[in-house]
Amino acid sequence: VIVNVAATVDGKIDTFERRGAPISTDLDRQRVDRLRAESDAIMVGGHTLLAEDPRLTVRSPKLRAERLGRGEPENPAKVSVVSHDWPRSDSRFLTSGPARVVLFAPMTLDDVDRASLAARGVEVITLGQARVDLLAAFDTLVQLGMRRLLVEGGGSLNFELFELGLVDEVQIYVAPLIFGGASSPTLADGGGFVRDCALSLGRAEVESWEDGGVVLRYMVEPR
Ligand SMILES: NC(=O)c1ccc[n+]([C@@H]2O[C@H](COP(=O)([O-])OP(=O)(O)OC[C@H]3O[C@@H](n4cnc5c(N)ncnc54)[C@H](OP(=O)(O)O)[C@@H]3O)[C@@H](O)[C@H]2O)c1
C-alpha cells in the first residue's frame, strides 16, 4: 500500500478552499501515472472523490498497453470509501475507463442508492455500521485480487490508514509552493497522534527535480 500526495513545502495538499488546487507538474503527473500503472487499484477518500472528481485512469497509452500485455486490465480498479454522499452518475470517477469501480459504504446505505450505483456497474460493498471497517475493506480488496494499492488521499483517509497500520510506503512530491492556512488539508489529518504514537519512517530516498520539486520516498517502519 503506497500513499502518494503532492504537497507544498508547508505540507499542505490543497488550499483552505479545498477545491483540488493544482500542485503537481507535468513531470510529477508522469511519475504518478507510472505508479498507477503498477497498481491493481487506486483508492481515494469520499471528499476527494466529490471535490476533485478524479479520473484515476492511466493516461499513457504505452503504460496501458503494457498492462494489457501483462494480462492485467487496461486500468487499475478505482476504489473509494464514502459514508453518506455518493458520486454523481456522470462523474469522471464512474465514467472514465474502462475500469472496475468498487465503492465501500457503511451498512446504513439506502437500498435505492445501492441499486442505482449497481445499475451503473459499481460494485458496492457495505461493511461496518456508521463507518466503513477499513481493515475488512482491505481484506476484501485482497480477496478481489487487488494486492498493490495506491492511495491518493485525502488527509482524512490517509490518517485512518496510517492509524490502522495499513500503509507500507509514502511518496511525496514537494512543490516549491507555500499555501499556508490552518484548515488547509495535509498529508495526514484526522485526530493526529501523540508523540509516543507517531509513525516512524525509514531512510528517505530523495530526488531533486529541475521543475523545482523534490520527490521523497519513505518506507513505513513496523510499529
Ligand atoms: N495534493 C494531493 O495529492 C491531494 C490528493 C487527494 C486529495 N487532496 C485534497 O484533500 C482534500 C480532501 O481531503 P479530506 O481529508 O477532506 O477527505 P478525504 O480523505 O478525501 O475523504 C474523507 C471522507 O471519506 C469518507 N471516509 C473516509 N473513511 C471512511 C470510513 N472509514 N467510512 C466511511 N467513510 C469514510 C468520508 O466521507 P463522507 O463522510 O463525506 O462520506 C470522509 O469524511 C481535498 O481538498 C483534496 O483536493 C489532495
The ligand as an SDF file (V2000), in Angstrom:
LIG
                    3D

 48 52  0  0  0  0  0  0  0  0999 V2000
   -2.4620   17.0890   -3.3580 N   0  0  0  0  0  0  0  0  0  0  0  0
   -2.8370   15.8350   -3.2720 C   0  0  0  0  0  0  0  0  0  0  0  0
   -2.0480   14.9060   -3.5340 O   0  0  0  0  0  0  0  0  0  0  0  0
   -4.2490   15.5030   -2.8630 C   0  0  0  0  0  0  0  0  0  0  0  0
   -4.7190   14.1910   -3.0380 C   0  0  0  0  0  0  0  0  0  0  0  0
   -6.0030   13.9030   -2.6250 C   0  0  0  0  0  0  0  0  0  0  0  0
   -6.7950   14.8680   -2.0430 C   0  0  0  0  0  0  0  0  0  0  0  0
   -6.3250   16.1330   -1.8950 N   0  0  0  0  0  0  0  0  0  0  0  0
   -7.1680   17.1510   -1.2440 C   0  0  0  0  0  0  0  0  0  0  0  0
   -7.5460   16.6870    0.0520 O   0  0  0  0  0  0  0  0  0  0  0  0
   -8.8160   17.2410    0.3820 C   0  0  0  0  0  0  0  0  0  0  0  0
   -9.7470   16.1330    0.7960 C   0  0  0  0  0  0  0  0  0  0  0  0
   -9.2510   15.5160    1.9450 O   0  0  0  0  0  0  0  0  0  0  0  0
  -10.2250   15.2070    3.1610 P   0  0  0  0  0  0  0  0  0  0  0  0
   -9.3570   14.8190    4.2870 O   0  0  0  0  0  0  0  0  0  0  0  0
  -11.1780   16.3210    3.3410 O   0  0  0  0  0  0  0  0  0  0  0  0
  -11.0890   13.9900    2.6360 O   0  0  0  0  0  0  0  0  0  0  0  0
  -10.7630   12.5130    2.0840 P   0  0  0  0  0  0  0  0  0  0  0  0
   -9.7090   11.8520    2.9040 O   0  0  0  0  0  0  0  0  0  0  0  0
  -10.6200   12.5720    0.6230 O   0  0  0  0  0  0  0  0  0  0  0  0
  -12.1410   11.8520    2.3620 O   0  0  0  0  0  0  0  0  0  0  0  0
  -12.6040   11.7280    3.7050 C   0  0  0  0  0  0  0  0  0  0  0  0
  -14.0140   11.2360    3.6180 C   0  0  0  0  0  0  0  0  0  0  0  0
  -14.0310    9.9040    3.0790 O   0  0  0  0  0  0  0  0  0  0  0  0
  -15.0500    9.1690    3.6700 C   0  0  0  0  0  0  0  0  0  0  0  0
  -14.4570    8.1610    4.5200 N   0  0  0  0  0  0  0  0  0  0  0  0
  -13.1540    8.0030    4.8680 C   0  0  0  0  0  0  0  0  0  0  0  0
  -13.0040    6.9450    5.6500 N   0  0  0  0  0  0  0  0  0  0  0  0
  -14.2300    6.4230    5.8150 C   0  0  0  0  0  0  0  0  0  0  0  0
  -14.7260    5.3010    6.5130 C   0  0  0  0  0  0  0  0  0  0  0  0
  -13.9080    4.5190    7.2350 N   0  0  0  0  0  0  0  0  0  0  0  0
  -16.0400    5.0560    6.4470 N   0  0  0  0  0  0  0  0  0  0  0  0
  -16.8780    5.8420    5.7290 C   0  0  0  0  0  0  0  0  0  0  0  0
  -16.4560    6.9160    5.0330 N   0  0  0  0  0  0  0  0  0  0  0  0
  -15.1580    7.1920    5.0810 C   0  0  0  0  0  0  0  0  0  0  0  0
  -15.8390   10.1440    4.4850 C   0  0  0  0  0  0  0  0  0  0  0  0
  -16.6440   10.9190    3.6190 O   0  0  0  0  0  0  0  0  0  0  0  0
  -18.1390   11.3430    3.9020 P   0  0  0  0  0  0  0  0  0  0  0  0
  -18.2940   11.3590    5.3920 O   0  0  0  0  0  0  0  0  0  0  0  0
  -18.3270   12.6830    3.2930 O   0  0  0  0  0  0  0  0  0  0  0  0
  -18.9620   10.3360    3.2000 O   0  0  0  0  0  0  0  0  0  0  0  0
  -14.7230   11.0650    4.9440 C   0  0  0  0  0  0  0  0  0  0  0  0
  -15.1670   12.2180    5.5300 O   0  0  0  0  0  0  0  0  0  0  0  0
   -9.3210   17.9870   -0.8480 C   0  0  0  0  0  0  0  0  0  0  0  0
   -9.0500   19.3580   -0.6850 O   0  0  0  0  0  0  0  0  0  0  0  0
   -8.4710   17.3960   -1.9680 C   0  0  0  0  0  0  0  0  0  0  0  0
   -8.3330   18.2710   -3.0340 O   0  0  0  0  0  0  0  0  0  0  0  0
   -5.0750   16.4570   -2.3080 C   0  0  0  0  0  0  0  0  0  0  0  0
  1  2  1  0
  2  3  2  0
  2  4  1  0
  4  5  1  0
  4 48  2  0
  5  6  2  0
  6  7  1  0
  7  8  2  0
  8  9  1  0
  8 48  1  0
  9 10  1  0
  9 46  1  0
 10 11  1  0
 11 12  1  0
 11 44  1  0
 12 13  1  0
 13 14  1  0
 14 15  2  0
 14 16  1  0
 14 17  1  0
 17 18  1  0
 18 19  2  0
 18 20  1  0
 18 21  1  0
 21 22  1  0
 22 23  1  0
 23 24  1  0
 23 42  1  0
 24 25  1  0
 25 26  1  0
 25 36  1  0
 26 27  1  0
 26 35  1  0
 27 28  2  0
 28 29  1  0
 29 30  1  0
 29 35  2  0
 30 31  1  0
 30 32  2  0
 32 33  1  0
 33 34  2  0
 34 35  1  0
 36 37  1  0
 36 42  1  0
 37 38  1  0
 38 39  2  0
 38 40  1  0
 38 41  1  0
 42 43  1  0
 44 45  1  0
 44 46  1  0
 46 47  1  0
M  CHG  2   8   1  16  -1
M  END
$$$$
